[in-house]
Amino acid sequence: MKRFFVILSGVLFLASCGSEPKGYEISGTITGEPENGTMVFLKTTDSINQLVDIDTATVENGLFRFNGSQDEPKMYYLFMDKVRGNAPVIVENGNIEVEFQKDSIGMAKLKGTEQNEIFMGFLEESRNLSERARSMQDDMRMAAQERDTATVTALREEFMEFQDDAKNFNIKFVKENPNAYISVLIIGNLMATKAAPADEIKAMFEGLTPEIKATEPAQKIAEQLENSKSTEVGAVAPDFSAPTPTGDILALSDVTSNAKLTLVDFWAAWCRPCRAENPNIVLVYNKYHEKGFDVLGVSLDNKEEHWKNAIESDGLEWNHISNLQRFQDPIARLYNINAIPAAFLLDENGVIVARDLRGPALEQKVAEILGKS
């Protein structure tokens, strides 16, 4: 009977070891004698990348704790009352340990779950790269103050090499860690900033494990990769429609049917680079509109008043539409718009002939095409 109890206990132990944790526990340790009663906040980002509160905890004797349940890994952030910065942490079911000095929350150390162990390795190397960048910038600033142009030039060249090193580090990390949640976030960033060729991004994504591909950010990237096929140069631009400032519904095809060349311009009143580019688009529009050039402005604003005021203030006399949903706008998602300004130049058949032309390059292309018609 005793032997049977031992065997049964062993089976139960193995079963418990193999089972998935039912929730998460974040155990925090703060050094530097933080004041009892200090609030710690757990936050994450919503669909438009705005911080939202998830939970709060109180520091007692340098310790705090959060409990909850998470369906899949997700990036969260720890904030401390009256302290600048935050500590990123991947919340997944299991026991997560976080430790930081009260005045250096951004240098927090993570351990306990698989994703945070991997993430910690990424953070350590990223922090080393950041320190290297700060050191070079300090050296450049000092050399500039001393008017040492030779040193400034050499440091600028070194900094360009450093930027390549930083990008290559991210790409190498993704390839070596296909099971890491942070890898899919890195791919999303590389994609948004166009820091890597599309075929390389696709290859990195395809190399991820099925578990990571099933996460929410990976699903969004999969959608973007699929949509990118229809927004490449040479493809027929997908049609869409949305409300105008007067509330009417206007489709892209309504505009292209009456033009030899159409610029689909993604912009917003809050986007400074967009507003800076608007005078150039106005110049090209005024010069070539009678020859068949037209513009359709697609605003990623979320406040109607700001949108309308910017149109009037910048003198944008062409057609405009907006769903007032910022980057959650279905048109933005259809066209894989992660940053603005962004633009697509379409010929009379709705075929994309160029992308993201700004400054003199836009007029040069318009003149080239309309000169042939």
N, C-alpha and C positions, 0 to 999 in steps of 0.2 A: 504493500500500500504506500509506503514511504517512497519507494522507487517510482511508482506511478505518479505521485504528487510532484516529484522532481522533474519528470518528463513533461508533465502537463504545464508546470511552471515555465519550463524552457520553451515550449511551444507558444505559450502566451507572450513570453518575452520577445521571441522572434516575430510574432504577429504584430506586436506593438511597435517594434523597430521598423517594420516594413510599411506601416500605415502612414498615410499622409497626415500632417498636422492639421487640426481643424480650424486654426486661426493663427494670428500673429501676436507676438508680444515684443514690443520695443522697450528694452531696458537701457535707460540713459544714465551715464555717470558724468558729472561735471566737476572738474577740478578748479582750484582757485577760490575756494570758499564762496560759492554763490549764496545769495541771501535766501533763506527759507521763505517760501510763499511766492517766489518768482514764477511767472507763467511761461510755459513752453507750449508752442503751437505746432500742430501737425497740419500741413497744407499740401494741396496738390493743384494741378491746373485743369481747367475745364476745356470745353471744345474750342474756345477761341483763345486758349493759352493764357487765361487770366487766373491768378491765384484764388483758390477757394478754401475756406476753413473746413477741416475734417474733425479735429478733436483738440482739446487742451488738457494739459497736465500741470501739476504744481510741484515745484522742486522742494524736497525735504531732505536735509542732510546731504545735499549734492546728488540726489537721485531723483529720477522721474520715470514714469512708465505709461505706455500706451498699449491698449488691447483692442483687437478687432478681428475681422475676417476679410480676406482678399481673394477674389476668384482667380486672378492671375497677377503676375508681378506688375508693379506700376511705380513710377518715380514719384516720391513724395519729398517734402522739404520740412526740416525742423527750424523753427524760429524761436528766439528767446526774447522775452520782453526787455526793452531798453538796450538790446545788443544788436549791432550791425551785422549783416550777413546771414547766412543760413547754412544748414548741413543737408545735402541731398542724401536720400536713403531709398533703396529699392524695397518697397513694402511687399512682402510675400509671406505666406503662412509659415510659421516657424518662430524660433527665438532669435531676435536680432539685437545685437549689442552695439551701442553707440557711446563713444567717449570723446569729450572735448574739453578744452580749457575755456572758462567762461567768457574770455575776451577774444577767443579765436575759434568760434563755432564753425567757420569755413574750413578749418583743418581737422574736422572730426575724423575719428577712426571707426571703421565698421567691421563687424565680424558676426559670425553665427549662422547665416544661411548661405547657400551656394551662390546665389546671385550677388549678395553683398560682399562675399569673399572675392569674387571676380572683379566686382566694381571697385573694391578697395585697391586692387592692383592697378586698375586703370587710373584711378584718382592719383595714386602716388606718382606715376610717371607723368601724368598731366600737370601735377603741381611742380614737378622738376622742370618741365618745359616752360611753365609760366614764370618760374623764377629765372630761368635762362633768358626769357624774353625781357623781363624787367631789368635785368642786369645790362643787357645790350642797349635798351632804351636809355638807361641812366648814363651809360658811356657815351651814347650819341648826343645826349643833351649837354653833357660836360664838354665834349669836343666842339659842339656848336657854339657854346658860350666862349670857348677859347679861340674860336674861329680857325680851328684846325681842320680845314676842308679835306685834306688827304685822309685823316682818320675817319671823318664823317662818311666819306665815300666808301671806305673799306668796311665800315660797320654796317652801312646800308646793304652792301652786297652780302655780308655775313647774315644779316637779318632776313634777306630773301631766301638764302639757303636754309635758314632756320624754319621759315614758313613751310618750305617743302618737307623738311624733316617732321614737322608737326602733322602735316597732312598724311605723310607716309606712315607715321606712327598709328594714326587712326585706322588707316586701311589695313595695315599689318595686324592690328589688334582684332579687327573684325574677322579677318581670315583665320586667325589662330584661336578665336573664341566664338565659334558658330552657335554655341549653346548659351551665350550671354545675352541677357535682356538689354544691357547697355549697347551691345553691337547693333541692334536694330535702331536704337536712337541715334547712333553715330551715322548709320546709313541714311536715316531721314535727314540729318543735318547736311551731310555731303550732297544729298539730292537737292535740298532747298537752296544751298549756296552754290550749286553747280561746281563744286570743288573737285569732282571726279567725273570722268566720261560716263555717259549713260550705260554703255555696255559693261563697264567695270562695276558700276553700282548694281546692275542686274545680276551679274555673276556673284557678287558678294551676297546679295539677297537670296539667290538660289542656293547658296551654300549654308544658309542657316538651318538649324534643326527644326523638325516639324513643330515641336513645342513652342519655339520662339516665333515661328511663322504664324502660329495661331493667336498670338497676342494682338491687342487692338492696334498699336502703332504699326505692326507688321502688316495687318490687313489693309491699313490706309496706304502703305507703300505699295502693296500689291495692286491696289486700285489705281494708284498714280502711274505705275509701270504699264498697266494695261491702257490707261488713258493716253499715255505719252505717244503711243503708236499713231493715234489720230491727230496729234498736234505737232508732228514733225514737219519740217520743210518738205513739201511735195505732197502732203496729204490734204484732202478736202476738209476744211475747218468744220467741226461739228456745229450744227445750227443750235440756236437757243433763243429765248425770249424772256423779257422782264419788264417791269413797269418803268415808264419814263417819269420825269419830274412832274408831269401833269396827271399821272395815273393811268395813261394809256399803255397798252402792251405793244412792245416793238420787238421784232425778231431780227436776228442778224441777216437773214435772207432778204428782209425788206430793204435793208441798206445796200447790200451787195448787188441786188438786182438792178440798181440804178447807178452803179459806179463801175469804173474800169479798175480801180484800185481802192481798197478799203483798209484802213488801219484800225484794228481792234485794240483799244488802249485800256489796260487795267490800271486803275489809279485810285486815289482817295484824297479827300480834303486834308486828312491828317498826315499824309505822306509827303515829307519835305522834298525828297528827290523827284517825286512826281510833279509837284508844284513848280520846281525849278525847271523841269523839262517842258512844261506846258507852253511857255512862250515860243519854244522851237516848233512845237506841233502847230501852234497858231500860225506861225510864219509859213510853214509848208502848206497848211490848209488854205490860207489866203492866196498863196502863189499858184497852187495847182488844182484848186477845187473846180474851177470852170473847165479844166482839162480832164476831169473825171476822177479826181481824188476825193475820198470822203473818209470820215472818222466816226467810229462808234465808241463812245466812252463807257466803260463798264466800271462803275464805282464800287469799291469795297468799303464804303462808309457804313456806319450803323446809325447815324443821326441825319435825318432828312434835311434839317435846316442847314447843317454844315455842308452837306453835299450841294444843295442849291446855291448857297452863298459862294462856294468856291467856283462853281460854274460861271456865275455872274462876275465875280471878282477877277477871274483869270481870262474872261472874254472867250469862253469856249462855245462857239456858235454851232457846233455840230450836234448830232443826236446823242442822247445819254440815256442809260438805263441803270437800275440798281435794285437789288433785293434787300439792301441795307442789312446784310448779314456778315460783313467783314469776310474773313477767309472761309467761313462756312457757307458762303454763297455757292449754290450748286453750279453756277457757271465757272467760278474759280476752281472748284474741284474737278469739273469736266476738263478744264484746260491746265490742270496741275499747277495752279498759281499758289506758291508758297511765300513769295516776296514780290513787292511792287516797287517801282514801275515794271510792267511787263507788257509786251506788245506783239501782235501778229499782223503781218502785212499780207493781204489776200488779193489775188488777181480777180478778174471779172467772172471767173468760174468758181470762186470761193476756195481756190487752192492756195495754201500757205507758201509764199515765195520768200519770206524772210521773217526773222524773229528778233525782238529786242533791239531794234535799231534806234539809236538816240543821237542827238546833236546833228552834225553835218552828214553823218552816215544815212540818216533817214531821207533827207532831201536828195542826196546823191542817188539812192535807190529809186525813189519816186521819179526823179528826172530821167533816169536810165530806162525805166519801164514805160512811162508815158511818152517818152521820146520815140519809142518804137511803134506806138499805136497810132 
